[in-house]
Amino acid sequence: MTVATPALTIEIDRQHELPIYLQICERFRTAIAAGHLRPGDRVPALRGLATQLNTARGTVELAYTILVDEGYLQMRGAAGTFVSSSLPASVMRSSRARGVQDARAGQSTEGTGTPQRPGESRSGQAAPRQQAIAVAMSGEPRPLQPGLPALDAFPGKLWNRLVSRRARSGDRAMLAYPDPAGYRPLREHIATYLGLSRGVTCLPDQVFVTGGYRATLELVLRSLASPNDSVWFEDPGYLLARGFLDETGVQLVPVPVDGEGIDVERGTLLDGQARFAVVTPSHQSPLGHTLSLARRMALLDSAEKASRWIIEDDYDSEFRYLGRPLPALKSLDRHDRVIYCGTFSKVMFPGLRLAYVVVPERAVERVGRVAHSMNAGSPTLLQAAVADFIGQGHFARHLKRMRALYGKRRVLIVNALDQAFGKRLIVDLPPRGIQFAVQFAEGPDGPVDDVAVAARAREAGLAVLPLSIWYANGRARRTPRGLVMGFANIADADEAGRLARTLRECLDG
């Protein structure tokens, strides 16, 4: 049976700053949302569309690859490329329906209280986790440290010149108190970068520069949370965020994670009225899964219905080794419910202590007031140097080099672990990020004590973390046992082999 290709007119603007392949992506998303393309419809062939648009075949192929990664399209070999037959209904709602829902969302009532100041942990479980991760992720860098970019490959001389030039400029702004919202040119560069690379459309006024992800969470909660608000949190989920949230007075609701990311249906059953959801959709921390399109739409729909804020932690999405990085969850947000968080710690170096958050337009004034009351702006000198690093094109070139480098280094450590552990360790080649989780195979005596293994590894000079402590109930027998480790700083195969053998010795005790 021959499936006809619907008549589809795609126009591109060669004067637009958005690259052509991203314009093509956006045209297809819009056509699918409006119902002009339906599940099962064949889309134009690569060569045909390239001819129609008078552009390179590779440009169209790149756009199709992104749309396939996102779940909008399916490639069926010689049969052609089709709109995915498994698209959730919420993707295909009309633009008119979205407009009505947007208006309704704008009338929702937001919390304006301030959460409890950080203090003693209510659950009593955060302290051991915090101690473990503090040991592994602070101080002198150590082998296999999670979340640590390749410090040996950062262009240090170039960076020193940029900082020195700013320091010698005589600009008194470098010496004055920093703007609590962030250095304006850096906010402008961030807004442009997010629009081009992550599909996040925002104004510089929506961007706030912070001193790290913890500072971002504090700013958001002080601005938008009320005492005892409940928060969906991925289980397993990011240790530092869990520890901080546990101390702030909000009520954490652990929501299970599977191969498609956070289980939205389960979260609704656990607490359908939770005021926040903290998620890592592009690269789930620590398991590495990508939130599926169906789950993304379900999460956004549930947020709109419950007037829930979604805090999207997009911590290392720039590093994807199969295809291009997926657009952010924020790029699908039609109701302005997503608060987008990013950081320079993974793409440059953590010593910068620079992160940023994009807040919905309706929350800009409130967040701005809180930012000024906290008066915790980051040093203007470093912000200005980062702005120069981005504006002069060094940032984009650095990311390109790091993707290629990390793509090689991840293979080195996976091969070394396979050789050292054999069937005693379950290892998959990480498709994204600069860290990954591995799991121990259960032995004849039961589950491996990954906490003890990680402790022995720390004594041996390594910085791995036990996987089980990322779970809300880490000592339950059914909780997976393994290790979370970084790979960005592995220099060569010899070093990878040596580190893997050291870990194996730690397993054997």
C-alpha positions in Angstrom: 0.0 0.0 0.0 1.3 3.4 -1.0 1.1 6.1 1.7 0.7 9.6 0.2 2.9 12.5 1.4 0.6 15.3 2.6 1.0 18.6 0.9 3.3 20.6 3.1 4.8 24.0 2.5 7.9 24.7 4.5 9.4 28.2 4.3 12.8 29.2 5.7 14.2 32.6 6.4 17.8 32.9 5.4 18.2 36.2 7.2 17.0 34.7 10.5 19.7 34.1 13.1 18.2 30.6 13.8 20.1 28.0 11.7 18.1 26.5 8.8 18.1 23.0 10.3 16.5 24.3 13.5 14.0 26.3 11.4 13.0 23.1 9.6 12.6 21.3 13.0 10.3 24.1 14.2 8.2 24.0 11.0 7.6 20.3 11.5 6.8 20.6 15.2 4.3 23.3 14.4 2.7 21.3 11.5 2.3 18.3 13.8 0.9 20.3 16.7 -1.6 22.0 14.3 -2.8 18.7 12.8 -1.4 19.3 9.3 0.7 16.3 9.8 -0.7 13.3 11.6 0.7 10.0 13.0 1.6 7.7 10.2 1.9 10.4 7.5 5.0 10.2 5.3 7.1 13.3 5.3 9.1 14.5 2.2 12.2 12.6 1.3 15.6 14.2 2.3 16.6 15.0 -1.3 13.2 16.3 -2.3 12.9 18.6 0.7 16.5 19.8 0.2 15.7 20.6 -3.5 12.5 22.4 -2.5 14.3 24.6 0.1 17.4 25.0 -2.1 19.6 23.8 0.8 22.1 21.1 1.3 20.8 17.5 1.8 22.9 17.3 5.0 21.0 20.2 6.5 17.7 18.4 6.1 19.2 15.2 7.3 20.4 16.9 10.5 16.9 18.3 11.1 15.3 14.9 10.6 17.8 13.3 12.9 16.8 15.7 15.7 13.1 15.1 15.1 13.7 11.4 15.2 15.6 11.7 18.5 12.8 13.8 19.9 10.2 11.1 18.9 8.4 13.2 16.3 9.5 11.2 13.3 10.4 7.6 12.6 12.7 6.4 9.8 11.6 3.1 8.2 14.5 2.4 5.8 13.5 2.3 2.1 9.9 3.0 3.0 10.7 6.5 4.0 10.3 8.8 7.0 7.0 9.1 8.8 5.4 11.0 11.6 5.7 8.8 14.7 2.6 6.6 15.2 3.1 6.8 19.0 2.8 10.5 19.4 0.8 11.4 22.5 -2.5 13.3 21.8 -1.2 16.3 23.7 1.4 16.9 21.1 -1.2 17.3 18.4 -3.5 19.9 20.1 -4.3 22.9 17.9 -2.7 26.2 18.4 -6.1 27.6 19.2 -6.5 25.2 22.1 -3.1 26.0 23.3 -4.0 29.7 23.4 -7.1 29.1 25.5 -5.0 27.0 27.9 -2.3 29.6 28.1 -4.8 32.2 29.0 -6.2 29.9 31.7 -2.7 29.2 33.0 -2.1 32.9 33.3 -4.9 33.2 35.8 -3.5 30.6 38.2 -2.6 31.6 41.7 1.1 31.2 42.6 2.6 30.7 46.1 4.5 33.7 47.4 5.8 32.5 50.7 9.3 31.7 51.6 10.5 28.2 52.6 12.1 27.5 55.8 15.8 28.5 56.0 18.3 25.7 55.5 18.8 23.9 58.8 19.0 20.5 60.3 17.8 17.7 58.0 14.3 16.6 58.9 14.6 13.1 57.6 18.0 12.3 59.0 19.0 10.6 55.8 20.6 13.5 54.0 23.7 13.8 56.1 25.5 10.6 55.0 24.7 11.3 51.4 25.9 14.9 51.7 29.1 13.7 53.3 29.8 11.1 50.7 29.3 13.5 47.8 31.2 16.3 49.4 34.2 14.1 49.8 34.0 12.9 46.1 33.2 16.3 44.5 35.2 18.9 46.3 38.9 19.8 46.9 41.7 18.5 44.7 40.3 16.8 41.5 40.7 13.0 41.7 40.3 10.2 39.1 36.8 9.2 38.1 35.2 12.1 39.8 31.6 12.5 38.7 30.6 15.7 36.9 34.1 17.0 36.4 34.9 18.2 32.9 38.3 17.7 31.3 40.5 20.2 33.2 43.5 19.2 31.1 41.8 20.2 27.9 40.4 23.6 29.0 42.1 26.5 27.1 43.7 28.0 30.2 46.0 30.4 28.5 43.1 31.9 26.4 41.0 32.2 29.6 43.8 33.9 31.5 44.1 36.5 28.7 40.4 37.2 28.7 40.4 37.6 32.5 43.5 39.7 32.5 42.2 42.0 29.8 39.1 42.6 31.8 41.0 43.2 35.0 43.3 45.7 33.2 40.4 47.5 31.4 39.9 50.1 34.2 36.2 49.4 34.1 35.0 50.3 37.6 32.1 47.9 37.2 34.6 45.1 37.6 35.4 46.5 41.1 31.9 47.4 42.2 29.2 45.3 43.8 27.8 42.9 41.1 24.3 43.2 39.8 22.3 40.5 41.8 20.6 39.5 38.5 23.8 39.0 36.7 26.1 40.9 34.3 23.8 42.2 31.5 26.0 41.2 28.5 26.4 37.7 29.9 22.6 37.4 30.3 22.2 38.5 26.7 24.7 35.9 25.5 23.0 33.1 27.5 19.6 34.0 26.1 21.0 33.9 22.5 22.8 30.6 23.1 19.8 28.9 24.6 17.6 29.9 21.7 20.1 28.6 19.2 21.3 25.4 20.9 18.5 24.3 23.3 15.4 25.7 21.6 14.6 27.9 24.7 13.1 31.2 23.6 13.7 33.8 26.3 14.6 37.4 26.9 17.7 38.5 28.8 15.5 39.8 31.6 14.3 36.3 32.2 17.9 35.1 32.8 19.4 35.3 36.3 23.0 34.4 36.9 23.7 32.5 40.2 26.6 31.1 42.1 25.8 27.4 41.3 22.8 25.0 41.1 22.3 25.2 44.9 22.1 29.0 44.7 19.7 28.6 41.8 17.4 26.4 43.8 17.5 28.8 46.8 16.6 31.7 44.6 13.7 29.8 43.0 12.3 28.5 46.3 12.6 31.8 48.1 10.7 33.4 45.2 8.0 30.9 44.5 7.6 28.3 47.3 5.5 28.4 50.4 6.3 26.5 53.6 5.6 22.8 53.4 5.1 22.8 49.6 5.5 19.3 48.2 8.1 18.6 45.5 8.3 15.7 43.1 11.9 14.5 43.1 13.4 11.8 40.8 14.2 8.5 42.6 17.1 8.1 42.1 17.9 11.7 41.9 20.8 14.2 42.1 22.3 14.0 45.6 23.2 17.6 46.1 19.8 18.8 45.2 18.1 16.2 47.3 20.2 17.2 50.3 19.5 20.9 49.9 15.8 20.5 49.3 15.5 18.2 52.3 16.8 21.0 54.5 14.6 23.8 53.2 11.2 22.9 54.6 9.6 21.5 51.5 8.2 18.0 51.5 10.0 15.7 49.1 8.0 13.2 47.1 10.3 10.5 45.6 8.9 9.6 42.2 10.3 6.4 40.5 12.5 6.7 37.4 12.5 4.0 34.6 14.0 3.9 31.1 11.7 6.7 30.0 12.5 9.0 32.8 10.4 10.2 35.7 7.1 8.2 36.0 4.5 11.0 35.8 1.5 8.8 36.3 3.1 7.4 39.5 3.9 10.9 40.7 0.3 11.9 40.2 -0.8 9.0 42.4 1.7 9.9 45.1 0.9 13.6 45.2 -1.2 15.1 42.4 -1.1 18.6 43.9 2.7 18.9 44.3 3.8 22.5 43.7 7.1 21.6 42.1 8.8 18.9 40.1 12.6 18.8 40.0 13.7 16.8 36.9 16.8 16.1 34.7 15.0 15.3 31.4 17.9 15.4 29.0 20.3 13.2 31.0 18.7 11.7 34.1 21.0 12.0 37.1 22.4 9.4 37.8 21.0 6.8 35.5 21.5 8.7 32.2 18.1 8.1 30.7 16.4 10.7 28.4 12.8 11.7 29.3 10.6 10.3 26.5 8.4 12.6 24.4 5.3 11.0 25.8 6.5 11.6 29.4 7.6 15.1 28.5 4.1 16.0 27.3 2.5 14.2 30.3 4.7 16.2 32.7 3.9 19.5 31.1 0.2 18.7 31.0 0.2 17.7 34.7 2.0 20.9 35.6 -0.6 23.0 33.8 -3.5 21.2 35.4 -2.0 21.4 38.9 -0.4 24.9 38.6 2.9 23.2 39.2 6.3 24.6 38.5 8.8 22.3 36.8 12.5 22.9 37.6 14.5 21.6 34.7 18.1 20.9 35.5 19.9 20.7 32.1 23.3 20.2 33.6 25.3 18.6 30.8 23.1 18.2 27.8 25.7 19.8 25.5 27.6 16.5 25.5 25.7 14.0 23.3 27.7 11.4 21.3 24.9 10.0 19.1 23.3 12.8 17.1 22.8 16.4 18.3 21.8 17.4 21.8 18.0 17.2 22.3 16.1 20.4 22.7 15.2 21.2 26.3 11.9 20.4 28.0 11.5 24.2 28.2 11.3 24.3 24.4 8.0 22.4 24.5 6.5 24.5 27.4 3.3 26.1 26.1 2.0 27.2 29.5 5.1 28.9 30.9 5.5 26.3 33.8 9.1 25.3 33.3 12.0 27.0 35.1 15.1 26.2 33.2 18.5 25.8 35.0 21.9 25.5 33.4 25.5 25.7 34.6 29.0 26.5 33.4 30.5 24.0 35.8 30.3 21.1 33.3 31.0 23.0 30.0 33.9 25.1 31.4 35.1 24.4 34.9 33.4 24.1 38.3 35.7 26.7 40.0 33.9 29.4 38.2 30.8 28.9 40.4 28.6 30.3 37.7 25.1 29.0 36.8 22.0 30.5 35.5 18.2 30.1 35.5 15.5 31.2 33.0 12.3 32.0 34.8 8.8 32.4 33.3 8.0 36.0 32.3 5.2 36.3 35.0 7.8 35.4 37.7 10.6 37.8 36.6 9.6 40.7 38.9 9.2 38.5 41.9 12.5 36.6 41.3 14.2 39.9 40.7 13.1 41.3 44.0 14.3 38.2 45.9 17.6 38.3 44.0 18.2 41.8 45.1 17.3 41.1 48.7 19.7 38.1 48.7 22.4 40.4 47.2 24.4 37.4 46.3 25.7 38.3 42.8 28.7 36.5 41.4 31.9 38.5 40.7 31.5 40.7 37.7 35.0 40.1 36.5 34.4 36.4 35.9 31.0 37.0 34.4 32.5 39.5 32.0 35.2 37.1 31.0 32.6 34.4 30.3 30.7 36.8 28.2 33.8 37.5 26.2 34.5 33.7 26.0 31.0 33.2 24.5 30.9 36.3 22.4 34.2 35.8 20.7 33.3 32.2 19.6 35.6 30.4 22.0 32.7 28.7 23.8 31.3 27.1 20.7 34.7 25.9 19.6 35.5 24.5 23.1 32.2 22.5 23.2 32.9 21.0 19.8 36.4 19.9 20.9 35.1 18.5 24.1 32.3 16.4 22.4 35.0 14.7 20.3 37.3 14.2 23.2 34.7 12.8 25.6 33.4 10.6 22.9 36.8 8.9 22.8 37.4 8.9 26.6 34.1 7.2 27.4 35.1 4.3 25.2 38.4 3.9 27.0 36.8 3.5 30.4 34.0 1.2 29.3 36.5 -1.1 27.6 38.7 -1.1 30.6 35.9 -1.9 33.0 34.7 -4.7 30.8 38.2 -6.2 30.8 38.7 -5.8 34.6 35.3 -6.9 35.8 33.9 -9.2 33.2 30.3 -10.3 34.1 30.6 -8.9 37.6 29.7 -5.4 36.4 27.0 -4.3 34.1 28.4 -1.5 31.9 26.7 0.3 29.0 28.5 2.8 26.7 27.1 6.2 27.8 25.4 8.1 24.9 25.6 11.5 26.6 27.0 13.4 29.6 30.4 13.3 31.4 29.5 10.7 34.0 27.6 7.4 34.1 26.3 4.7 36.4 27.3 1.1 36.4 25.7 -1.8 38.3 27.2 -4.7 40.1 25.8 -8.1 39.3 24.4 -9.8 42.4 26.9 -12.3 43.8 26.3 -15.6 45.6 26.1 -13.8 48.9 23.5 -11.3 47.7 23.8 -7.7 46.7 27.2 -6.0 46.6 27.7 -3.4 49.3 28.5 -0.5 47.0 28.9 1.9 49.9 31.8 -0.2 51.2 33.3 -0.5 47.7 33.1 3.2 47.2 34.7 3.8 50.6 37.6 1.5 49.7 37.9 3.3 46.3 38.2 6.7 48.1 41.0 5.3 50.3 42.7 4.2 47.0 42.5 7.8 45.7 39.4 7.5 43.5 36.3 9.6 43.6 33.5 7.2 42.6 30.1 7.3 44.4 27.9 4.4 45.4 24.8 4.2 43.3 22.5 3.1 46.1 22.7 6.4 48.0 21.1 8.3 45.1 17.8 6.4 46.0 15.4 7.5 48.7 15.6 4.1 50.3 19.2 3.2 49.5 19.6 0.2 51.8 16.5 -1.7 50.6 17.4 -5.0 49.2 15.8 -4.3 45.8 17.8 -1.0 45.4 20.3 -1.3 42.5 24.0 -1.4 43.7 26.7 0.1 41.6 29.0 3.1 41.1 28.6 6.5 39.6 31.8 7.8 38.0 33.1 10.4 35.6 35.3 9.8 32.6 36.2 13.2 31.2 39.7 13.3 32.7 40.9 9.9 31.6 44.0 10.6 29.5 44.6 7.3 27.7 44.0 3.6 27.6 46.8 2.8 30.1 45.3 5.1 32.7 41.8 3.7 32.1 43.1 0.2 32.6 44.9 1.1 35.8 41.9 2.8 37.3 39.6 -0.1 36.3 41.9 -2.6 37.9 42.1 -0.5 41.1 38.3 -0.5 41.3 38.2 -4.3 40.8 40.6 -4.6 43.8 38.2 -2.5 45.8 35.3 -4.8 44.9 37.3 -7.8 46.1 38.1 -6.0 49.3 
